[in-house]
Amino acid sequence: MATALKSRLSYHRRLFLLLLVFSWTLVACFVAFQYGREKHFKAERLNARLQLFNLKMLDALHEGVDPATFIVTHDEPFEELRVTLIDRSGAVLFDNTLDTLPAANHLDRPEVIEALAHGSGYIIRRHSASTDRNYFYSAMLGDDLILRTAVPYSVPLSEVLAADREFLWFMLGITLLMSIAGHFATRRLGHNISRLNDFAQRAERGECITGLKPFPHDELGEISNHIIQFYARLQQTTADRDREHALALHEEQEKIRIKKQLTNNINHELKTPVAAIQGYLETLLANPSLDEKRRTDFLEKSAAQTERLRRLLADVATITRMDEASQLIQKEPVVVNELIDEVAEEMALKPAEQRLRVNIDFPKRVEVEGNPALLASIFRNLADNAAAYSGGRDIYIRLLDDTPEACTILFADNGIGVGEEHLAHLFERFYRVDKGRSRKLGGTGLGLSIVKNAVMIHGGTISVRNRERGGLEFCFTLKKKS
């Protein structure tokens, strides 16, 4: 039924009915709230007049004046004022409207309960069983008595507490004016919405939406024109968004492919040292009578393969940490000069056949914000790579540029370099120029990949080329705050 009604009513009428219900509901809530406030204010004012009479009478009773005498000699604030004296036990001691005092205990009366708790209290309308009438009660607590005054809740009193009718008529007029204004506003808006619906249907069908007749240049028309422009831009960028999604999907698939490739390469690299260690140990176990020299030779080879395995696992752990949690890597101020000095000291401790001279040209102190271990791995891996494969005798570490934002560093050797066809692949994981020689020297194939990732994590870039006078030259930047 609701669907059928919706189909019979135009958008303009449905919007107008919704606005009408909303505005009338809002005004009704405001009127109810204002009426409650006004009634509460008038009741407080009525209670204040009765409380003033109560206070005067309690003072007179404290001085010994008889309650009946006080009532006769003083003007009452209202006609038919009922005055009742109640002791703290709830018994009625005096009532000017009754010939016989009621025996009922009055401690359960709301106004008495409030007076005992707060010193005074009132209730707007409550029926009295003694007189069979409704009253407005006001009670005040004295030293040992509770004085309660009451005004009959008659037509005059109800009119006193009633809401201001002029206010109600005023709110009714405002609501009618809002309804009339809403009718014309929703009619204009409904016309625009109908045109927008037609436009949206054309856009969904893939029809050209440019060149449409613009809406009038008023507030609603401007909004509609902006919507049309938005849809036009949206239609133009749909192809771009599709291309971005395809690119993101390709990148995700490439990440999966690289991870699979890394896993396969790791498995392959692990097999060689594990198989070698297994072969040496099985030979030792199967030939307990081997001479001491052969046994020592096999154990040394097993130890060398174990060291290679350890380095491989350490490098894999480093690569994985940089890939999976680079944003969680802790960074702190690091002095680059100190890292270079450490590399030079480590190089001086290498065997003579692997030792290279380290020539440092760092004329100033350079400090960056980074991870000390990863920054040290850049220089250590480059130095180890030069010592193992360059065939040269010198390493050159030079500060090319230093700005408040970044520093640029050159790391080079004077060795044999590599073929031009290999340069583009040097930073790939497990890529080796001479596979047999690399494994023989204990390389893991991950050193230069670790270097590139560490530089990128510190906001920099790295490149490599052959030097004109022989050897490789790495040039990289490090951001001061990455």
C-alpha positions as CSV (number, residue, x, y, z in Angstrom):
1,M,0.0,0.0,0.0
2,A,2.9,2.4,0.9
3,T,4.5,1.6,-2.5
4,A,1.3,2.3,-4.3
5,L,0.8,5.6,-2.5
6,K,4.3,6.6,-3.2
7,S,3.8,5.9,-6.9
8,R,0.6,8.0,-7.0
9,L,2.3,11.0,-5.3
10,S,4.8,13.1,-7.1
11,Y,8.2,13.8,-5.5
12,H,7.1,17.4,-4.8
13,R,4.0,16.2,-2.9
14,R,5.9,13.6,-0.9
15,L,8.6,16.1,0.0
16,F,5.9,18.7,1.0
17,L,4.1,16.1,3.2
18,L,7.4,15.2,4.8
19,L,8.2,18.8,5.5
20,L,4.7,19.4,6.8
21,V,4.9,16.5,9.3
22,F,8.3,17.6,10.4
23,S,7.4,21.2,10.9
24,W,4.1,20.5,12.7
25,T,5.8,17.9,14.9
26,L,8.6,20.4,15.8
27,V,6.1,23.1,16.7
28,A,4.0,20.7,18.7
29,C,7.1,19.6,20.7
30,F,8.1,23.3,21.3
31,V,4.6,24.3,22.4
32,A,4.4,21.3,24.8
33,F,7.8,22.2,26.2
34,Q,6.9,25.9,26.5
35,Y,3.5,25.1,28.1
36,G,5.3,22.9,30.7
37,R,7.8,25.7,31.5
38,E,5.0,28.3,31.7
39,K,2.9,26.1,34.0
40,H,5.9,25.4,36.2
41,F,6.7,29.1,36.4
42,K,3.1,30.0,37.4
43,A,2.9,27.2,39.9
44,E,6.2,28.4,41.5
45,R,4.8,31.9,41.7
46,L,1.6,30.6,43.3
47,N,3.6,28.5,45.7
48,A,5.7,31.6,46.6
49,R,2.6,33.5,47.7
50,L,1.4,30.6,49.8
51,Q,4.9,30.1,51.3
52,L,5.0,33.7,52.4
53,F,1.7,33.3,54.3
54,N,3.1,30.0,55.8
55,L,6.2,31.8,57.0
56,K,4.3,34.6,58.7
57,M,1.9,32.1,60.4
58,L,4.8,29.9,61.6
59,D,6.5,33.0,63.1
60,A,3.2,33.9,64.8
61,L,2.6,30.4,66.1
62,H,6.2,30.4,67.5
63,E,5.3,33.5,69.5
64,G,2.2,31.8,70.9
65,V,-0.6,33.2,68.7
66,D,-3.6,30.9,68.2
67,P,-3.9,29.6,64.6
68,A,-7.6,30.6,64.3
69,T,-6.9,34.0,65.7
70,F,-4.0,34.5,63.1
71,I,-6.3,33.5,60.2
72,V,-9.0,35.9,61.3
73,T,-6.7,38.9,61.9
74,H,-4.6,38.5,58.7
75,D,-5.6,38.8,55.1
76,E,-5.6,35.5,53.2
77,P,-3.8,35.5,49.9
78,F,-6.6,33.6,48.3
79,E,-10.3,33.0,48.9
80,E,-11.3,29.7,50.5
81,L,-7.8,29.2,51.8
82,R,-7.4,26.0,53.7
83,V,-4.9,25.9,56.6
84,T,-3.7,22.7,58.2
85,L,-1.2,22.1,61.1
86,I,0.5,18.7,61.2
87,D,3.0,17.5,63.8
88,R,6.1,15.5,62.9
89,S,4.3,12.2,63.6
90,G,1.8,13.0,60.8
91,A,-1.2,13.8,63.0
92,V,-3.5,16.7,62.1
93,L,-3.6,19.3,64.9
94,F,-5.7,22.0,63.2
95,D,-7.7,22.5,60.0
96,N,-9.8,25.6,59.5
97,T,-12.2,23.9,57.0
98,L,-13.1,20.8,59.2
99,D,-15.2,20.5,62.3
100,T,-13.7,17.2,63.1
101,L,-10.0,16.6,62.7
102,P,-9.1,13.6,60.4
103,A,-7.5,10.6,62.1
104,A,-5.5,9.6,58.9
105,N,-1.7,10.0,59.2
106,H,-0.5,12.7,56.8
107,L,3.2,11.7,56.5
108,D,2.5,10.0,53.2
109,R,1.2,13.2,51.5
110,P,3.6,14.3,48.7
111,E,3.8,17.9,49.8
112,V,4.5,16.8,53.4
113,I,7.2,14.4,52.3
114,E,8.9,17.1,50.3
115,A,8.7,19.6,53.1
116,L,10.3,17.2,55.6
117,A,13.1,16.5,53.1
118,H,13.7,20.0,51.8
119,G,12.0,22.5,54.1
120,S,9.1,23.2,51.7
121,G,7.1,21.5,49.0
122,Y,4.0,21.7,46.8
123,I,1.8,19.7,44.5
124,I,-0.4,21.2,41.8
125,R,-3.4,19.0,42.0
126,R,-4.4,16.4,44.5
127,H,-7.7,15.1,45.8
128,S,-8.5,15.5,49.5
129,A,-10.5,12.6,51.1
130,S,-11.5,14.9,54.0
131,T,-13.3,17.5,51.9
132,D,-13.8,15.6,48.6
133,R,-12.2,18.4,46.6
134,N,-9.0,18.9,44.6
135,Y,-6.4,21.4,45.9
136,F,-3.2,23.1,45.2
137,Y,-1.1,22.3,48.3
138,S,1.9,24.2,49.7
139,A,3.7,23.0,52.8
140,M,6.5,24.5,55.0
141,L,8.4,22.8,57.8
142,G,8.7,24.7,61.1
143,D,10.6,23.8,64.3
144,D,8.2,21.1,65.4
145,L,5.2,21.6,63.0
146,I,4.4,21.4,59.4
147,L,2.1,24.2,58.1
148,R,0.2,23.4,55.0
149,T,-2.0,25.8,53.0
150,A,-4.2,24.8,50.1
151,V,-6.2,26.6,47.4
152,P,-9.2,24.8,45.8
153,Y,-8.3,23.7,42.3
154,S,-11.3,25.4,40.8
155,V,-11.9,26.9,37.3
156,P,-10.3,30.3,38.2
157,L,-7.1,28.5,39.5
158,S,-6.9,26.2,36.5
159,E,-7.1,29.4,34.3
160,V,-4.3,30.9,36.3
161,L,-2.1,27.9,35.6
162,A,-3.2,27.5,32.0
163,A,-0.9,28.4,29.1
164,D,-1.1,31.8,27.3
165,R,-3.6,31.4,24.5
166,E,-2.0,34.3,22.6
167,F,1.2,32.3,22.4
168,L,-0.6,29.3,21.0
169,W,-2.3,31.4,18.3
170,F,1.1,33.0,17.4
171,M,2.8,29.6,17.0
172,L,-0.1,28.3,15.0
173,G,0.3,31.3,12.6
174,I,4.0,30.7,12.3
175,T,3.4,27.1,11.4
176,L,0.9,28.0,8.7
177,L,3.3,30.5,7.2
178,M,6.1,27.8,7.2
179,S,3.7,25.3,5.5
180,I,2.9,27.8,2.7
181,A,6.5,28.7,2.2
182,G,7.4,25.0,2.2
183,H,4.8,24.3,-0.5
184,F,6.4,26.7,-3.0
185,A,10.0,25.7,-2.1
186,T,9.3,22.0,-2.5
187,R,7.5,22.6,-5.8
188,R,10.6,24.2,-7.2
189,L,12.8,21.6,-5.7
190,G,10.6,18.8,-7.0
191,H,10.9,20.2,-10.5
192,N,14.6,20.3,-10.3
193,I,14.8,16.8,-8.8
194,S,12.6,15.4,-11.6
195,R,15.0,16.8,-14.1
196,L,18.0,15.4,-12.1
197,N,16.3,12.0,-12.1
198,D,16.0,12.1,-15.9
199,F,19.6,13.2,-16.1
200,A,20.8,10.3,-13.8
201,Q,18.8,7.8,-15.9
202,R,20.6,9.0,-19.0
203,A,23.9,8.8,-17.3
204,E,23.2,5.2,-16.1
205,R,22.3,4.3,-19.7
206,G,25.7,5.6,-20.8
207,E,24.3,8.5,-22.8
208,C,26.2,11.7,-23.3
209,I,25.3,14.1,-20.5
210,T,27.2,17.1,-21.8
211,G,25.3,20.0,-23.4
212,L,22.2,19.7,-21.2
213,K,20.2,22.8,-20.7
214,P,21.4,24.4,-17.4
215,F,19.1,25.0,-14.5
216,P,17.9,28.5,-13.5
217,H,20.6,30.6,-11.7
218,D,19.0,30.5,-8.3
219,E,20.1,28.6,-5.2
220,L,18.4,25.3,-6.1
221,G,19.4,25.7,-9.8
222,E,23.1,26.2,-8.8
223,I,23.0,23.1,-6.7
224,S,21.6,21.1,-9.6
225,N,24.1,22.5,-12.0
226,H,26.9,21.5,-9.6
227,I,25.5,18.0,-9.5
228,I,25.4,17.8,-13.3
229,Q,29.0,19.0,-13.5
230,F,30.0,16.4,-10.9
231,Y,28.4,13.6,-12.8
232,A,30.1,14.8,-16.0
233,R,33.5,14.7,-14.3
234,L,32.6,11.4,-12.8
235,Q,31.8,10.0,-16.2
236,Q,35.1,11.3,-17.6
237,T,37.2,9.8,-14.8
238,T,35.5,6.3,-14.9
239,A,38.1,5.0,-17.3
240,D,40.9,6.5,-15.2
241,R,39.6,4.8,-12.1
242,D,39.3,1.5,-13.9
243,R,42.9,1.8,-15.0
244,E,44.0,2.6,-11.4
245,H,42.1,-0.5,-10.2
246,A,43.8,-2.6,-12.9
247,L,47.2,-1.1,-11.9
248,A,46.6,-1.8,-8.2
249,L,45.6,-5.4,-9.0
250,H,48.7,-5.8,-11.1
251,E,50.8,-4.4,-8.2
252,E,49.2,-6.8,-5.8
253,Q,49.8,-9.8,-8.2
254,E,53.4,-8.6,-8.6
255,K,53.9,-8.6,-4.9
256,I,52.5,-12.2,-4.7
257,R,54.8,-13.2,-7.5
258,I,57.8,-11.7,-5.8
259,K,57.0,-13.4,-2.5
260,K,56.6,-16.7,-4.3
261,Q,59.9,-16.1,-6.1
262,L,61.6,-15.2,-2.9
263,T,60.3,-18.4,-1.2
264,N,61.5,-20.6,-4.1
265,N,64.9,-18.9,-4.1
266,I,65.3,-19.3,-0.4
267,N,64.4,-23.0,-0.6
268,H,67.0,-23.3,-3.4
269,E,69.7,-21.4,-1.5
270,L,69.1,-23.4,1.7
271,K,69.4,-26.8,-0.1
272,T,73.1,-26.2,-1.0
273,P,74.6,-25.6,2.5
274,V,72.2,-28.1,4.1
275,A,73.2,-30.8,1.6
276,A,76.9,-30.1,2.0
277,I,76.7,-30.2,5.9
278,Q,74.7,-33.4,5.7
279,G,77.2,-35.0,3.3
280,Y,80.2,-34.1,5.5
281,L,78.6,-35.3,8.6
282,E,77.4,-38.6,7.1
283,T,80.9,-39.2,5.8
284,L,82.4,-38.6,9.3
285,L,79.8,-40.9,10.9
286,A,80.3,-43.7,8.3
287,N,84.1,-43.5,8.5
288,P,85.1,-43.3,12.2
289,S,88.6,-44.4,11.3
290,L,89.3,-41.3,9.0
291,D,92.7,-39.7,9.8
292,E,92.6,-36.5,11.9
293,K,93.5,-34.2,9.0
294,R,90.5,-35.4,6.9
295,R,88.2,-35.2,9.9
296,T,89.3,-31.6,10.6
297,D,89.0,-30.6,7.0
298,F,85.4,-32.0,6.9
299,L,84.5,-30.2,10.1
300,E,85.9,-26.9,8.9
301,K,83.9,-27.2,5.7
302,S,80.7,-28.0,7.7
303,A,81.4,-24.9,9.9
304,A,81.8,-22.7,6.8
305,Q,78.5,-24.0,5.4
306,T,76.9,-23.4,8.7
307,E,78.2,-19.8,8.7
308,R,76.8,-19.3,5.2
309,L,73.5,-20.7,6.3
310,R,73.4,-18.3,9.3
311,R,74.2,-15.3,7.1
312,L,71.5,-16.4,4.6
313,L,68.8,-16.7,7.4
314,A,69.9,-13.3,8.9
315,D,69.6,-11.6,5.5
316,V,66.2,-13.2,4.8
317,A,65.0,-12.0,8.2
318,T,66.2,-8.5,7.4
319,I,64.5,-8.5,3.9
320,T,61.3,-9.8,5.4
321,R,61.3,-7.1,8.2
322,M,61.8,-4.3,5.7
323,D,59.0,-5.7,3.4
324,E,56.4,-6.5,6.0
325,A,56.9,-3.9,8.7
326,S,58.9,-1.0,7.3
327,Q,56.6,1.5,8.9
328,L,57.2,0.0,12.4
329,I,61.0,0.3,12.2
330,Q,62.2,2.5,15.0
331,K,64.3,5.6,14.0
332,E,66.6,7.8,16.0
333,P,69.4,10.4,15.3
334,V,72.4,8.6,13.7
335,V,75.8,10.1,12.9
336,V,76.8,8.7,9.4
337,N,80.5,9.4,10.0
338,E,80.5,7.0,12.9
339,L,79.0,4.2,10.8
340,I,81.7,4.7,8.1
341,D,84.4,4.6,10.7
342,E,83.0,1.3,12.0
343,V,83.1,-0.2,8.5
344,A,86.7,1.0,8.1
345,E,87.7,-0.7,11.4
346,E,85.9,-3.9,10.4
347,M,87.7,-3.9,7.0
348,A,91.1,-3.5,8.8
349,L,90.4,-6.8,10.7
350,K,89.7,-8.9,7.6
351,P,92.3,-11.3,6.2
352,A,95.0,-9.8,4.0
353,E,93.6,-11.3,0.8
354,Q,90.1,-9.7,1.6
355,R,91.3,-6.4,3.0
356,L,90.8,-3.2,1.1
357,R,92.1,0.3,1.9
358,V,89.2,2.6,2.9
359,N,89.5,6.2,1.7
360,I,87.1,8.5,3.5
361,D,86.3,12.0,2.2
362,F,83.7,13.2,4.7
363,P,84.7,16.9,5.5
364,K,81.8,17.5,7.9
365,R,79.6,15.8,10.5
366,V,76.4,14.4,9.0
367,E,73.5,13.3,11.1
368,V,70.2,11.7,9.8
369,E,67.2,10.3,11.5
370,G,67.1,6.6,10.9
371,N,67.6,3.0,12.1
372,P,71.2,2.5,13.1
373,A,71.2,-1.2,12.1
374,L,69.8,-0.7,8.6
375,L,72.0,2.3,7.9
376,A,75.1,0.3,9.0
377,S,73.9,-2.5,6.7
378,I,74.2,-0.2,3.7
379,F,77.9,0.5,4.2
380,R,78.7,-3.0,5.5
381,N,77.1,-4.8,2.5
382,L,78.7,-2.4,0.0
383,A,82.1,-3.0,1.6
384,D,81.6,-6.8,1.8
385,N,80.5,-6.8,-1.9
386,A,83.6,-4.8,-2.9
387,A,85.9,-7.0,-0.9
388,A,84.4,-10.3,-2.2
389,Y,83.9,-9.5,-5.9
390,S,85.6,-6.3,-7.1
391,G,89.2,-7.6,-7.3
392,G,90.3,-4.0,-6.4
393,R,92.5,-2.7,-3.6
394,D,90.6,0.5,-2.6
395,I,87.2,1.7,-1.4
396,Y,86.2,5.3,-1.7
397,I,83.5,6.8,0.5
398,R,82.8,10.5,-0.3
399,L,80.2,13.1,0.8
400,L,78.9,14.6,-2.5
401,D,76.2,16.9,-1.1
402,D,74.7,17.9,2.2
403,T,71.6,20.0,2.7
404,P,69.1,20.4,5.5
405,E,66.8,17.9,3.8
406,A,69.2,15.2,2.6
407,C,72.7,14.0,2.0
408,T,74.2,12.4,-1.1
409,I,77.0,9.8,-0.7
410,L,79.3,8.1,-3.2
411,F,80.6,4.5,-2.5
412,A,83.1,3.2,-5.1
413,D,85.9,0.7,-5.6
414,N,88.7,0.4,-8.1
415,G,88.0,-3.2,-9.2
416,I,87.0,-4.8,-12.4
417,G,83.4,-3.7,-12.4
418,V,80.6,-5.8,-14.1
419,G,79.2,-6.1,-17.6
420,E,76.7,-3.5,-18.6
421,E,74.0,-6.1,-19.0
422,H,74.2,-6.9,-15.3
423,L,73.9,-3.4,-13.9
424,A,70.1,-3.3,-14.1
425,H,69.8,-6.5,-12.1
426,L,72.4,-6.0,-9.3
427,F,69.7,-5.0,-6.7
428,E,67.5,-8.0,-7.4
429,R,67.3,-10.7,-4.8
430,F,69.6,-13.7,-5.3
431,Y,70.9,-12.2,-8.5
432,R,74.6,-13.2,-9.1
433,V,77.0,-12.1,-11.8
434,D,79.1,-15.2,-11.3
435,K,77.0,-17.8,-9.5
436,G,79.7,-20.3,-8.9
437,R,82.2,-17.7,-7.5
438,S,79.5,-16.1,-5.4
439,R,78.6,-19.3,-3.6
440,K,82.2,-20.2,-3.2
441,L,82.9,-17.0,-1.4
442,G,79.8,-17.5,0.9
443,G,77.6,-14.7,-0.5
444,T,73.8,-14.9,0.1
445,G,72.7,-13.0,-3.0
446,L,70.7,-10.6,-0.8
447,G,73.3,-8.0,0.2
448,L,72.6,-5.4,-2.5
449,S,68.8,-5.9,-2.2
450,I,69.1,-5.1,1.5
451,V,71.1,-2.0,0.6
452,K,68.4,-0.7,-1.8
453,N,65.6,-1.4,0.6
454,A,67.4,0.3,3.5
455,V,68.0,3.4,1.3
456,M,64.3,3.5,0.3
457,I,63.1,3.1,3.9
458,H,65.2,6.2,4.7
459,G,63.5,8.2,1.9
460,G,66.3,8.0,-0.6
461,T,67.3,6.5,-4.0
462,I,70.3,4.6,-5.1
463,S,72.0,4.0,-8.5
464,V,75.0,2.1,-9.8
465,R,77.3,2.4,-12.7
466,N,80.8,1.4,-13.9
467,R,83.6,3.8,-13.2
468,E,85.6,5.1,-16.1
469,R,88.8,4.0,-14.4
470,G,87.4,0.6,-13.4
471,G,85.3,-0.6,-10.6
472,L,81.7,0.0,-9.5
473,E,80.3,3.3,-8.2
474,F,77.1,3.5,-6.0
475,C,75.5,6.9,-5.5
476,F,72.7,7.1,-2.9
477,T,70.8,9.8,-0.9
478,L,69.5,9.6,2.6
479,K,66.7,12.0,3.9
480,K,67.6,13.8,7.1
481,K,64.1,13.1,8.4
482,S,62.4,10.1,6.8
